[in-house]
Amino acid sequence: MALWFIGIDPDSDDDHCPAVWVDTEAPHEPHLVLQGWLADEATNRECSKNSPRPDTEAVIRIPARMVALIREACDAAERAAELR
């Protein structure tokens, strides 16, 4: 696995650190890898109305202040896909 670290929540502390990576060697195409806070039960219930969640998936929360990092990760994933 080749994880390309994009960045960490700029307002994080040592105990709370949402982060973003790109897995450039994922099968079929690059993947974004996100670390965030686990969603609470109310959020999980609301999300499951639109998209059932299997046991292999999780709903997480990422702060809006990380949008620039997520955009950067999306751009990096697209560039990695073009190199395949």
C-alpha positions in Angstrom: 0.0 0.0 0.0 1.3 3.4 -0.9 -0.4 6.1 1.1 0.3 9.6 0.1 -0.2 11.9 3.1 -2.1 15.1 2.1 -2.6 16.7 5.4 -4.1 16.9 8.8 -6.9 19.1 10.2 -5.2 22.5 10.7 -6.9 23.0 14.0 -6.3 19.6 15.4 -4.7 18.8 18.7 -2.8 15.7 19.8 -6.0 13.8 20.6 -8.3 14.8 17.6 -6.6 14.7 14.3 -8.8 14.1 11.2 -6.5 13.6 8.2 -6.5 12.8 4.5 -4.4 10.5 2.4 -4.5 9.1 -1.2 -3.9 5.4 -1.7 -2.2 5.3 -5.1 -2.0 1.5 -5.3 -5.7 0.7 -4.5 -7.2 -1.8 -6.9 -8.7 -0.4 -10.1 -8.2 3.3 -9.2 -6.7 5.5 -6.5 -8.8 5.9 -3.3 -9.1 8.7 -0.8 -8.5 7.6 2.8 -10.1 9.8 5.4 -9.7 9.8 9.1 -12.5 11.6 11.0 -14.7 11.5 14.0 -17.2 8.6 14.1 -20.7 9.9 13.5 -23.2 9.6 16.3 -26.3 7.3 16.1 -28.6 10.1 15.0 -26.3 10.9 12.1 -25.9 7.2 11.2 -29.7 6.8 11.2 -30.2 9.8 8.9 -27.5 8.7 6.5 -28.9 5.2 6.3 -32.1 6.6 4.9 -30.2 7.3 1.7 -27.4 4.8 1.7 -27.5 1.5 3.8 -24.3 1.0 5.6 -22.7 -2.5 5.7 -20.5 -3.6 8.6 -17.4 -2.8 6.4 -18.2 0.9 6.2 -18.4 3.8 8.6 -19.9 7.3 8.6 -17.4 9.8 9.7 -17.4 13.6 10.2 -14.8 15.9 8.7 -14.7 19.6 9.5 -15.4 22.0 6.7 -12.0 23.7 7.4 -10.5 20.6 5.7 -12.2 21.2 2.4 -8.9 22.5 0.8 -7.1 19.3 1.9 -9.8 17.1 0.5 -9.7 19.1 -2.8 -5.9 18.6 -2.9 -6.4 14.8 -2.3 -9.0 14.7 -5.1 -6.6 16.3 -7.5 -3.8 14.0 -6.4 -6.0 10.9 -6.9 -7.0 12.1 -10.4 -3.3 12.6 -11.3 -2.4 9.2 -9.9 -5.3 7.6 -12.0 -3.9 9.3 -15.1 -0.5 7.7 -14.5 -2.0 4.2 -14.4 
